[in-house]
Amino acid sequence: MLDINAMFKEQLKKEQSTATPKAFLIQVEKDPVHSPSNENVFKVVGRRMDTDERVAVVTIKSAAGQAVPKAGDIMRADKVERDPAHPNHQIFKAKYFHTYEQNGFCLSAVMQPLPVRKTEGNGMLGAQVIAYDPKSSGEIINGAEVRERLTSVILSQLKQWEAEDPSAITHDVAGKSLWGAGATRGLTPMVTVRFADQSFKVFGAGAMHVDANDKSKGVRFPTDNELRERIAKTKGVVQLTNVVKSLVDQGAPLSELQKVDISVVPGLVINVGRDQVTMNERTGRTYYSVPEAYEIAKEGGGSYAGHRETFIHVKMTRTNKLAVVDTAPVPGCKPSPKVPLFANEIARIEARQNPVAAPQKAAPTQGSQPVNQTAQQAPTMTREQALNVNDFPEETVDHKSELSQQIREATSGTQAQQHANESMQFDAADYELEGLDEDMAIIEAMNSDLGDFNEVDSLLQQAEMISAQRNAPRMG
C-alpha cells in the first residue's frame, strides 16, 4: 500500500530542491556573452540537465586560466541563487562554475574515492576512484546457478564496451560513450558480487597491449578467454563456487539454494590524474573536493570515504590515458558505507516480501547535504558585487515544467527505500581499506602493462595474498 503522506513530503522536497538548487549541470547552447564592464563575468544559456528546462546562468571566472564553456560544453553551476531581478524567469546567479569541455566527459555517478598511495620503487603518488550506477540493474542469479552461470554473468558485466543499455558509468551526461574510441587505458571495469551480507570484487581490464614487445602498436580489448582466466583466479569466485559445491555434496536441495540471491553489479575504476594528486598533496589537501561529504565514521573511532553521487570530470592525459581531473558531490545526497542497492536488487527485495504485488524498481533516494566549493575571488570586487552587474543584452528564458516526470519518479516505492537503508548499515568487517588500497595498486600495475599474461598471473598472486588476510565470504 502506498504511503501518500510520505510520497507528498518527498515530492514537495523535490519541488523545493528543483526551485532553489544549490548546483546543477547545463548543456550550453551557444557561446557565452561577457559583461562589457567586467570581462570575467559572463552569461550562458542552455538546457538544465536535471529538469530539462531552458535556463540562463550568470557567473564569474575564479582565475585567469579557468576554462569558460562554449557551445556544446557542459557547465556545472555551483552555489546557485535565483536572480531576484527576474523572478518569473529561469535566470540564476552562480558564485562558481566548472566547465566540462567536449573533449572530456562529465559523469554523474555514485563514487567512492580511494586513498592516495605511493608506488614502491619510484615513489610516485597515485589514486583511483570507483564509480557505480545504482539506477542500472546489473544481474541477479541464485545459489543453484552459481556453478553454471556465475563466470558468464561476471564476464558480461566486465565487457562494459558492449553494454546494450547506456548507464552512468558507460556514458557521460551528454550521451558520449567512454569507450567510443575503443580500448582505453586508465579505466578498469569491475563487478561487485554480493550475497548473504558478504561481497567481493572482480577486476577486468580496459586495455591490453596488442604486442607486449612493441607498445607502439597500441592497445586492444581483452578477449573473453583472458577475462575468464582472470575471473577464475579471483579468490571470491573460487570460494563461492566451492561453498555451493560443498552444500550440494552435503545434500542441500536446489530449491533451498534457489532462495539465495547473488547480485553481480558493475562498477568502474578510474585513475586520478597524477597532477591532480600531487598538486593537492603539496598543499595538504585531498584530491577530491569536500572530503567531509564522503566521510563514514568507523566504530571505535576514525573514518573512511564512503559512496556518494558525484559529478566526475574525466579527460585524456598527455600519455593517452583517461583520468579524473575534478570531482564535486551532487547536492541533495548523503554518503553510504556500502555500494547502494541497485534497481533490480530493490525490486527483488520487494518481490520476496510481497510476492503478490508487482515489483517496483527504484534507485535509492539520497538525503540532503550542501556542496562546498572553494575558489579565489575576483581581484577587483567581491563575487556578490560582480554578479550584480546587469549590463547583458536582455533575454528571457521560457519555463518548461517537467513536473509530471518528477511525480512519476516520486512514486518509485518508499518501502524499498527503507529496505535499502537497512541493507547499507556499516559493518566494519566489510571494509578493510588498507587491503583495498593494495588492490588498487595492483589494478594500476595491471592497467599500465597488460601485454604479458604471465606478469598478470604474478600480480594476481599478490592480490590473492592480500585477500587471504581478510574475512572470507560465506554462504548463509
Secondary structure, DSSP 8 states (H G I E B T S, - for coil): ---HHHHHHHHHHHHHHHHS-SEEEEEE-S--EE-SS-TTEEEEEEEETTT--EEEEEEE-SSTT-----TT-EEEEEEEEE-TT-TTS-EEEEEEEEEE-TTSEEEEEEEEE---EE-TTT--EE-EEEEE-TTS--EEEEGGGHHHHHHHHHHHHH-GGG-SS--TTTB-TTS-BTTTTSS-BTEEEEEEEEETTEEEEEE--S-EES-TT-GGG-EE---HHHHHHHHHT-HHHHHHHHHHHHHHHTT--HHHHTT-EEEEEEEEEEEB-HHHHHHHHHTT--SSS-GGGGEEE-TTS-EEE-BEEEEEEEEE-TTSBEEEEEEEE-TT---BSS----HHHHHHHHHHH-TTS---------------------SSS-HHHHHT---S----------HHHHHHHHTS-HHHHHHHHHHT---GGG--HHHHHHHHHHHHHHHH--S-HHHHHHHHHHHHHHHTTS------
